[in-house]
Amino acid sequence: GGIPIAGTGWLIGVNRRPYYGIRTDSERCPAVGWRPFKGQAPAPRVEGFASLGDACLRLAEAWCQEAEALNDQGRFKMAAEVYKRAMSLPVLPTKRFAEIQGFRAKTYRRLAENKKVSSRKQGDNDDGEEDPLVGMAAEWAIQEAEEALEKDPKCFLAAWEGAIAAKHIGWWNKGRQLAKKAMQAVPHGPQHRAERETASTLFLLMAEEEQEEKQRKVLEMQQSKQQAEPEVDAKEVEWARGVAIQLNEALKAEDFKRPHHQIWKLIGPGLKKKDADMLFSEIRQLVWEKWNPIAWQHGYRTSWDTLARKSFCARVVDVANADVAEVKALVREMEDRTCLEWPDIAEAVEKIKYDETWAYTKREDGTWGTWNGPTSL
């Protein structure tokens, strides 16, 4: 602090070490004219205040001006540190503290938008190099804005800068929330109408951009799907069509329809699983007795080889899945004639059943826990 010395002047020091001094007979601490002793040049400008609160407000103002100058030079990270220093001052009013934190959010938002840093900047500018943490600047801006709004919900600057930062990285829901808070922070009256309309426009703009982004992503997914799924070769389509017609005609024969109908009549409610599996196996055998000669003509040894049956059926259904309507219709007709799903025709597909009686649920008496019944299928 400043120590007046009668008939000599004033000294500013720490721990009895003089940093700056001035020779004067005035009992009031002079603002200018100080000379460095142990301190670094240039000597500071000194102002006197009636209270600590007034001094903190003036120092915060000076540091904010310094930070703004750094922002104008594009030195955003240094500016953010200066704002942080201003926020560390004691006895700052809550409104002023939130405003400074809003300025810090603005600095981070500008840093996020300044992705491409000019390589021509030199000197002690620590923002002259690309920093991977720059990508997190928008998130820092949102965090600072939300903390400022917790202290002062009427801080329009913090809400506005947080909304802009959220828009920058596509956090649409967060951006709309902050834009709404910005609208609520604007005082009533015609003199603040422009700010209110600006915040409202930002809210609507983010909703529109979110919708456009969703439509663009859907279009990109559709285009990538079309590129990922090459068109089926015309010869392959012709082969699948011819084979599907042959297979379907084979199922129309009386020596298949009659025994198939007799077996199907045996299937009904209450049938044990092993008995049902045996009946479906007999149906499958009837199908392949008609299809084996056709498969052999095309090089598939389906009489005994299950893998050959799978390959044969897969080749046909791949063409059907490529939106070839005629082949798809024939596959569905064959499923109806055999009463089997297409994957089950080549080989029985075991459908896994899960025991969920252990699951955490609400019981009949209103309590929560596992089922009261048995834990076996």
N, C-alpha and C positions, 0 to 999 in steps of 0.2 A: 504494500500500500504506500501512498504518498505520506512522507513525514516532514512537516514543516520545521525548519531550523531557524530560530530567531536571528535576524540580521544576515542570513546566509542564503537560504533558498529551500527547495524541495528535492527529495530523493524518492525514487521508486525502487524497491528491492525485495528480495525474498531471503529469509533466514539471515538477516543482517548483511546481505551482500548487495551493494548498490548496483543496479542495472542502468538506471537513467536518472539524470538530475538537471536542475535548472537553477540559476542564481537569480533571486528576486527577493524583494522585501514584502511582497504582497502576502496577505494571510489567506487568499483564495488561490487554489491550485490552478496554475495557468494551463491553457489548452495546447499551446504550441511553444516552440523554442527549447524543447528538451534536447539534451545531448546524451549519447550513449557512454556509459562507463564500462561495466561488465556485460552489458546487453548488446544485442546485434543491431546494427544500423539497418534501416532508418529508425529514428526514435519515434515512439507512438504519439498519436494525438490523444490528449487526456481530456475527459469531460467529467464534470461533477454532477452527482444526482442526490436527490433528497432521500431516496430509499433504494433498497436492493432490488425491488421489483422494477422500478424505473430503469435502473442500470441494466438489468437483464433484458428488458424490452429493447433498449437502445442497442445493446450488443447483438441481440438476435437480428435486429434490423440490419446492422452492418454486415453480419455474416451472410444474411440472405442476399444482400446486394452483391457480395463477393461470389456466392454460389451462382447467382444469375449471370454474372459476368463469365464464369467458367462454362455455364451452359451455352452462352452465345459463342464461345470458342470451340464448342463440341467436346469439352472435357467433362463428360457427364459423370463418370465415376468419382472424380475429385469433387465435383459439385455435390454429389450425394453425401460424401463424407463431411463436407462443410455444413450441410443441412443437419446431419446427424449431430455434429458438434453443437449447433444451435439448439437442438432438441434436448441436449443434456444440461442446459442452463436451469438453475433452480428458480422456483416461484414464477414460472411462466403461466399466464392465464390459459385455461383449457382451450378456449377458442383459438388463441394464437398458436398454441402447441399443435392443434389439429391442422391449422392452416399451413404451418411449416412442414408437417408430415405430408400434407397434400402437395406441396411444392416438391418434396422428395419423390412422391409417386409420379409426378409429372416428369422429373428428371429421368427416372427409370423407364418411363414410357417412351421418352425421346431416344433413350439409349437403345431400346428394343427396335424402334423404327429405323435407327441409323445402322442397318446391318452391314453395309459395305463401307468400311472405314478407309478414308483416303490415305494412300501410302505416301503422299507428299508431306504429311504432317511430321514435324521433327521436334527436336529439343526434348524437354522434360515432360512432354505430353504423354501420360501413360495410357491414354485412350488411342494412341496412334497404331497400336498393334491389335490384331484380331484376337479376341478372347472367347473361348467356348462358353464362358459364363454369361456372355451377352445374350445368348438364347434364353436365359432365365430372367432377363430384365423385366419382361412383361409380367411374369408371375410375381416378381418383387414389387412391381408397381401396384398390382391388385392387392397384395398383402398390406402394403403401406396404406392404401386407400381404405381398406376395411378397418384397419386399426385406428385410423383417423376418425372414421365414422362412428366407431365405438365411443370415442371421447366426445365427439360433437356431431350428432346426426344431421345438423344443419350446414355442414361443411360442403358446399356445392363443388368446390374445386376438387376435393378428394373423390367424391362420387363420380364426377365427370371424367377425371383422369383414369380412375379404375375401370370405368366402362369402356373408354377408348382402348386401354391396354388389353382388356378382355376381347374386344372386337379384333384386335391385331392378331391374336393367337387363336381365334375361333372358339372362344369359350362363350357361346351364345347365351346360355342360361344365366351364367354369372354376369355377363355384360348387361342383359336386360334387367337383372336385379339392381345393379349399380345405377343404370340409367333411370330406373324408377325412383331410386333414392335421391338422385340428382333433381328430378322433378319435384319431389317432396321437400327438398332442401331450399328451393327457391321461395323467397318471401312472396306473399300475396300482393297484388297491386299491379297497375298498368306499367309502372316503371321497370318491373322485372319480367314483363311478358316475353321479351325476346329470349331470355335464358330458359324460360319454361318451354317455349316452343322448340328451342334447339335441343333440349334434353328429350322432348317427346319425339322429335324427328329421329334422333339417334336410336331411341327405343324401337321405332318402327323399321328403321333401316337395318338393324341387326336381325329382326324377325325375317325381313325379306332376304337378306344375305344368307341366313341359315337355311331357308327354304331352297334358295338357288344352289347352295353347296350340297344339300341332300339330293337334289335333282341331278346335279353334275356327277356325284358319286354313283348314283344309280345308273346313269348313262355310261360311265366308265366301266362299271361292273358288267353291264350288258355287252359292251364292246369287247372287253377282255374275254368274256365267256364265248362270244362269237369267234374270236381269234383262237381261243384255246381249243375249240371244238372244230376240227377240220371237216370239211364236207366229205360225206361218204362217197366212195368211188362208185361210179355208175354201174360198173360190172358187178360190184359187191351187192348193190341194191337189186340188180336183176337176178343174181344168184339167190339171195334171200327170198325174193318174191316167188321164184320158181320152187324152191324147197318148201316154203311155207304152204304153198298151194298143194304140193304133193303130200305133206304131212297131214294137212287138214282133210284132204280127200280120203286118206287111209283110215281116218277115224270115223268116216261115214259108213264103212262096211258093216254088214249085219253081224259078221263073226266077231266084231269088236263091240258093237252097241248092245247086243243081247247079253253076253256075259258081264259087261260093265254094269248094265242095269240090275242084274241079279245080285252082284256084289254090293252095289250102292244101296239096295233095299235093306241090307243087313246093318247099315250104319244108322244109329239113332241115339237118342238120349240115354244115359246110363251105361253106355258102352265103355269098358275099361280101355285104358290107353294102349296097353300092349295088343289088345284085340283090334283096336282101331288102326294101329300101325301095321298090323298084319294085313288087314283088308286094303289099306292104301298101297301096301307093297304089291298086292295082287293086281290092283288097278294099274300100277306102274309097270308091272310085268306085261300086262295086256297091251299097254301103249307101245312098249319097245318091241314087242313081237311084230307089230305093224310098221314101226319106224326103222327097225334095224336094216332091212333091205335098202331103204332109201339112203340111210346114213352111210352104208358100205359103198354105195355108188359114188359118194363124194369123198371117200377115203377115211371115214371115221369108223374105227373098230368098236362099235357100241355094244356088241353082243355080250361082252364080259368086262369091258373097260369103262368104269364110272367116269374117269377123267375125260375120256373121249365123248361121253354123253354130255358132260358139262360144256366142253369146248364147242360141240355141235350146236347146242341150244343157245350158248352165249353169242355165237356168231350171228344167229338169226335175230336174237333180241336186241343186239347192238344196232342193227339196222332199224329195228322198230323204234328204238329210243332216239334215233336221229330224225324223228318226225316224218318217217315214211308212212303215210296214213294207211296204205293198203296192207303193208306187212304188220303194222300195229293192230289193225282190225282182225287179221288172221290169227295173230297170237292170242288175242282175247277170245276169239271163237274157240280155239283149241283148248284154252283154259276152261271154258264153259263145258266143252264136250267131255273132258277128262275129269272135271271136278277137282282139279289140282292147280295150284298156282304154278307159274312157269318155273321158278327155281326148284320146286318140289318134284317136277317131272324127271329131271336127271337123277336126283338123289334126294332122299328124305332130309329135310332141313329141320334140325332139332331147335324148337323155340324155347328159349330159356325162360323159366318162370322164377320170379324172385319172391322170397318169403319176406313180407313187409309187416308181419304181425309184431315184430320187435319195435316198429317205428314209434317215435315220440308223438303222441296224439292226445286229443281231448276225450276222456272217457264219458260214459253215459251219466255218471254222477256229477259231472262238471269238473272233476280233477284232471290234472295232466300227467301223462306217463305213457308206458307201453300198453299195448292191447291186453285185455284181460284174458283173451282166449288162448288156445294152444299155439305153440310156436313152430308147428310142423305143417307142411303143405297138405 
